[in-house]
Amino acid sequence: MLNPSTIAIIKSTVPVLEVHGTAITKRFYELLFTNHPELLNIFNHANQRQGKQSGALANAVYAAAANIDRLEQIIPVVKQIGHKHRALGIKPEHYPIVGEHLLIAIKDVLGDAATDEIIGAWAEAYGVIADAFIGVEAEMYAQAAGQLGGWDGFRKFIVTRKEQESSVITSFYLRPADGQAIASFLPGQYITVRANVPGSANTHLRHYSLSDAPGLSYYRITVKREAGTEPQQPAGIVSNYLHDQVHVGDALDISAPAGDFTIDPANGSDAPVVLISGGVGLTPMVSMLNTIAAQQPDRSVTYIHAAINSELHAMRDHVTALTEQLAPLTSYVCYASPIAGDRCDHEGLIDAAWLQSILPAATLHTGEFYFCGPTPFMKAVNHALKQLGVSPDRIHYEFFGPAGSLEA
C-alpha cells in the first residue's frame, strides 16, 4: 500500500500529466527502444509511428495517477491491457525496464519541475501498479496454458485454407501443426500472429480477432490488407505479408486466445443482441453471430454491417444465409458510397434516426449492443446509441489497436 504522502504527491501531478502526458510517453518509447532494441520485436511499429501507442500509454498513466488512492477503479483497464500483454509475451522481467525509462522520461520532459520527491513518489507508485499488472497477468498465463488444448507462448499452426472475402479482406483457416486439441475461446477474442517478414529486421506481432465460432477444429482470422494512404499511415507490414506471401501449407506462430471484448451465450442471458460492424470490424461480430446461431438459435439478434460498397463487403452471403435460416435474426446493410448494382438497406452513414427506424423499442430499452470498426465509425455509432437512450452498461465495443476515446 502507498503511504498518504506518496498518494498526495502523485495526485498533485495529475494536471501536469494531462498537459505533458503524451510528450512523456513519446520520450519514454524513444529511450526504451534506444536502450533495448530487442523490444522492437514486441511492439507494433505502425502504432508507434502514428502516435497511437504513446497516446494510449499517456491515458493509462493519467488514469493510474488520478485513481492512485483507489486503484481498484482501474482494474478493468489493467485486465484489458493484461490480455494484450499475455498475448504478446510481456513478462515480469520487463516491468523494471519500463519503470526505469518512464521515470527518466518524466525527468527529461518536466526538467527541474520533476523534483527528487516527485520522482521518488512515482517510483514507489509504479512498483505498486506494476505488481497489479504482474499479478493479473500471472493468472492469465496460467489459464491460457492450463486449459484444455491450451499452451504457453507461441505454437505453430498450418494455413489449411485461404479464402478471399472481398477485394481487400481474406480469411485464413489455421490448424495446429501438432494435430492436438486447441483451446476454446469466447466469441470476440483474438489470437496473436508472430510474423517474420522477409526484409524486416524485427519480428512483428499482430492481434487478429477470431472470426468463427469456438468449439471447431480450427481457428479462423479474417484480415484486411492495409494498403497505406499517406506517410503517417504506411502499408501494413503484416497484413500485406499474410495476403501476398502466406499460402496454404505455410506455418504461422500463434499465441492462445485472449481479450475481454466478449459475449458468452453460456451466461444464460436471452436479452436481444445488436451487432454493428464497420469494414473489417465484422470479424468479432461474425464470431458472436455464429456462436449465438449455434448455441442460442431462438435469441433475438440484429446484425448491421456498414461498408463503403459491395466490393469491400465481406461475408455478405454467409450473413444472408444465416438470416434466412433463423427467424429471430434480422440483418441490414449500410453502404456509404454504393456503386452501380449495389443493394443495401441504407445509404450513407449509420445514424440515430435510421437505427430507431429498424430497431424495436424493446430492443433499444433492453438489448445489448456490440460494435467494432474504424474509430470514426465507432464514434458515430456510440453517439447514435446515446441519442437513443441506450444505457452505457449495455454498450460494448473494442478498438483495433491501442485503446482510444469515442468522445467527439
DAURVEN-V44272 format. One record per residue. N is the residue number from 0. PHI is phi in radians with two decimals (* if undefined). D_FIRST is the distance of its C-alpha to the first C-alpha in Angstrom with 2 decimals. Layout:
# DAURVEN-V44272
N:PHI:D_FIRST
N:PHI:D_FIRST
This chain:
# DAURVEN-V44272
0:*:0.00
1:-1.52:3.79
2:-1.38:6.53
3:-0.99:9.43
4:-1.17:11.77
5:-1.12:10.11
6:-1.04:9.89
7:-1.09:13.47
8:-1.16:14.70
9:-1.07:13.71
10:-1.16:15.32
11:-1.21:18.26
12:-1.56:18.99
13:-1.00:19.49
14:-1.06:23.23
15:-1.18:23.72
16:-1.15:22.34
17:-1.09:24.66
18:-1.53:27.56
19:-1.90:26.83
20:-0.99:24.56
21:-1.18:27.46
22:-1.10:28.82
23:-1.14:25.54
24:-1.24:25.32
25:-1.10:29.07
26:-1.13:28.77
27:-1.00:25.88
28:-1.16:28.20
29:-1.03:31.07
30:-1.14:29.22
31:-1.04:27.78
32:-1.34:31.23
33:-1.21:33.04
34:-1.51:31.02
35:-2.37:30.47
36:-1.06:33.53
37:-1.10:33.03
38:-1.30:30.32
39:-1.13:33.20
40:-1.39:34.05
41:-1.93:31.03
42:-1.45:30.78
43:-1.36:33.39
44:-1.17:35.61
45:-1.12:37.15
46:-1.12:33.87
47:-1.15:33.20
48:-1.08:36.68
49:-1.46:36.44
50:1.38:33.09
51:-1.18:31.58
52:-1.19:28.83
53:-1.17:27.76
54:-1.15:27.90
55:-1.14:25.79
56:-1.15:23.10
57:-1.05:23.25
58:-1.12:22.76
59:-1.18:19.73
60:-1.13:18.12
61:-1.07:19.17
62:-1.10:17.76
63:-1.11:14.29
64:-1.17:14.50
65:-1.14:16.06
66:-1.97:13.48
67:-1.10:10.29
68:-1.59:9.46
69:-2.63:10.63
70:-1.06:10.25
71:-1.06:12.21
72:-1.16:15.10
73:-1.77:15.51
74:-1.00:15.53
75:-1.00:19.37
76:-1.21:19.50
77:-1.02:17.32
78:-1.17:19.81
79:-1.08:22.77
80:-1.19:21.95
81:-1.04:21.03
82:-1.01:24.57
83:-1.18:26.08
84:-1.07:24.07
85:-1.10:25.20
86:-1.15:28.72
87:-1.53:28.83
88:1.59:27.51
89:-1.24:24.28
90:-2.10:22.66
91:-0.95:19.47
92:-1.20:21.51
93:-1.37:21.97
94:-1.14:18.40
95:-1.06:18.51
96:-1.13:21.89
97:-1.10:20.72
98:-1.06:17.86
99:-1.02:20.41
100:-1.35:22.96
101:-1.17:20.83
102:-1.14:19.95
103:-1.11:23.64
104:-1.12:24.71
105:-1.04:22.71
106:-1.14:24.39
107:-1.10:27.74
108:-1.37:27.86
109:-1.55:26.52
110:1.08:28.21
111:-1.14:27.90
112:-1.18:25.73
113:-1.53:22.87
114:-1.23:22.31
115:-1.02:20.57
116:-1.12:17.90
117:-1.16:17.40
118:-1.10:17.59
119:-1.11:15.06
120:-1.13:12.52
121:-1.19:13.49
122:-1.08:13.32
123:-1.17:9.66
124:-1.14:9.07
125:-1.06:11.69
126:-1.03:10.20
127:-1.19:7.33
128:-1.13:10.32
129:-1.07:12.68
130:-1.08:11.02
131:-1.13:11.36
132:-1.11:14.92
133:-1.07:15.76
134:-1.14:14.93
135:-1.10:16.96
136:-1.23:19.68
137:-1.06:20.07
138:-1.10:21.07
139:-1.18:23.41
140:-1.07:25.05
141:-1.13:25.66
142:-1.15:27.12
143:-1.11:29.33
144:-1.42:30.76
145:-1.53:31.05
146:-1.27:32.89
147:-1.02:36.68
148:1.35:38.05
149:-1.43:34.65
150:-2.80:33.95
151:-1.82:31.48
152:1.24:31.98
153:-1.99:35.35
154:-2.32:38.52
155:-1.36:42.07
156:-2.16:43.74
157:-1.81:47.36
158:-1.30:48.62
159:-1.76:51.24
160:-2.78:52.14
161:-2.32:51.85
162:-2.21:52.91
163:-1.33:53.42
164:-1.75:52.18
165:-2.77:53.21
166:-1.16:54.39
167:-2.26:50.87
168:-2.16:48.93
169:-2.31:49.31
170:-1.71:47.89
171:-2.12:47.13
172:-1.71:47.36
173:-2.15:45.39
174:-2.14:45.95
175:-1.15:44.26
176:-1.11:46.34
177:-1.46:45.84
178:1.27:47.30
179:-1.53:44.50
180:-1.12:42.59
181:-2.05:40.09
182:-1.16:36.85
183:-1.30:37.10
184:-2.79:35.02
185:-1.65:34.48
186:-1.00:36.82
187:1.96:35.16
188:-1.35:33.28
189:-2.26:34.20
190:-2.01:34.92
191:-2.02:34.55
192:-1.70:37.67
193:-1.80:37.65
194:-2.00:40.77
195:-1.80:42.58
196:-1.46:44.82
197:-0.95:47.96
198:1.55:48.01
199:-1.76:44.25
200:-1.29:42.40
201:-2.10:39.16
202:-1.27:38.19
203:-2.13:37.35
204:-1.96:34.99
205:-2.39:35.56
206:-1.50:34.29
207:-2.30:37.23
208:-1.09:37.13
209:-1.30:39.06
210:-1.89:42.13
211:-2.25:43.59
212:-1.26:42.64
213:-1.27:40.69
214:1.51:42.60
215:-1.69:45.22
216:-1.53:46.18
217:-2.48:45.11
218:-1.86:42.56
219:-2.23:43.88
220:-2.04:42.49
221:-2.21:44.39
222:-2.02:44.14
223:-1.57:45.44
224:-1.26:47.10
225:-1.56:45.40
226:-1.29:48.45
227:1.49:46.86
228:-2.17:48.35
229:-2.81:47.35
230:-0.97:45.84
231:-1.32:42.34
232:-2.35:42.69
233:-1.23:44.65
234:-1.01:45.83
235:-1.22:43.25
236:-1.08:43.42
237:-1.35:42.37
238:-1.10:44.12
239:-1.22:47.37
240:-1.06:47.03
241:-1.12:46.70
242:-1.17:49.62
243:-1.71:51.94
244:-2.08:51.20
245:-1.79:49.71
246:-2.22:52.44
247:-0.97:53.09
248:1.74:52.64
249:-1.39:50.01
250:-1.86:46.60
251:-2.28:43.17
252:-1.52:39.78
253:-2.26:37.50
254:-1.68:33.90
255:-1.12:33.19
256:-0.98:32.86
257:-2.59:29.61
258:2.09:28.61
259:-2.01:27.41
260:-1.58:30.43
261:-2.46:32.36
262:-2.20:34.70
263:-2.15:35.05
264:-1.01:38.48
265:-1.27:37.46
266:-1.36:35.24
267:1.55:38.49
268:-1.22:38.40
269:-2.09:41.87
270:-1.09:41.02
271:-1.00:43.06
272:-2.09:41.58
273:-2.09:42.35
274:-1.90:41.82
275:-2.22:42.41
276:-2.24:42.64
277:-2.21:43.78
278:1.03:45.33
279:-1.31:43.55
280:-1.10:40.76
281:-1.20:42.96
282:-1.04:41.52
283:-1.21:38.63
284:-1.15:40.85
285:-1.18:43.72
286:-1.06:41.46
287:-1.10:40.36
288:-1.07:44.00
289:-1.10:45.39
290:-1.21:42.87
291:-1.11:43.61
292:-1.05:47.31
293:-1.40:47.10
294:-1.84:44.85
295:-2.37:45.43
296:-1.09:48.91
297:-1.68:49.39
298:-1.40:46.29
299:-1.25:47.08
300:-2.33:46.04
301:-2.05:46.89
302:-2.00:46.60
303:-2.13:47.07
304:-2.15:47.38
305:-1.99:47.93
306:-2.50:49.60
307:-1.21:51.78
308:-2.85:54.85
309:-1.16:56.13
310:-1.12:56.16
311:-1.81:52.36
312:-1.67:51.81
313:-1.60:50.59
314:1.09:51.08
315:-1.11:53.24
316:-1.07:55.72
317:-1.12:53.04
318:-1.16:51.56
319:-1.08:55.11
320:-1.12:56.06
321:-1.09:53.05
322:-1.08:53.90
323:-1.24:57.45
324:-1.45:56.32
325:-1.98:53.74
326:-1.07:54.89
327:-1.32:51.42
328:-1.74:50.57
329:-2.12:51.59
330:-2.26:51.18
331:-2.39:51.80
332:-2.18:52.21
333:-2.17:51.69
334:-1.97:53.20
335:-1.25:52.46
336:-2.45:55.68
337:-1.05:58.03
338:-1.85:60.79
339:-0.96:64.33
340:1.58:64.46
341:-1.19:60.82
342:-2.07:60.21
343:-2.61:57.06
344:-1.60:56.03
345:-2.72:54.72
346:-1.84:55.33
347:1.79:52.88
348:-1.87:49.18
349:-1.17:47.35
350:-2.44:47.03
351:-1.09:46.38
352:-1.08:50.10
353:-1.18:50.84
354:-1.04:47.88
355:-1.13:48.99
356:-1.31:52.53
357:-1.91:51.64
358:-1.75:48.77
359:-1.06:49.61
360:-1.01:48.13
361:-1.10:46.52
362:-1.16:44.69
363:-1.08:43.38
364:-1.47:42.14
365:-2.22:40.68
366:-1.30:40.49
367:-1.81:37.63
368:-1.96:37.96
369:-2.18:36.97
370:-2.56:37.92
371:-2.75:37.67
372:2.86:39.63
373:-1.03:39.78
374:-0.98:37.39
375:-1.04:40.27
376:-1.08:41.48
377:-1.15:38.09
378:-1.08:37.80
379:-1.15:41.27
380:-1.15:40.60
381:-1.03:37.34
382:-1.09:39.20
383:-1.10:42.12
384:-1.13:40.05
385:-1.13:38.37
386:-1.04:41.87
387:-1.49:43.00
388:1.45:40.29
389:-1.27:38.32
390:-1.22:34.91
391:-0.98:31.90
392:-1.27:30.63
393:-1.87:33.95
394:-1.94:33.81
395:-2.27:32.50
396:-2.69:32.94
397:-2.48:32.03
398:-1.50:32.46
399:-1.45:34.26
400:1.76:32.15
401:-1.00:29.00
402:-1.08:27.92
403:-2.22:29.54
404:-2.16:30.31
405:-1.76:33.19
406:-1.31:33.48
407:-1.15:36.83
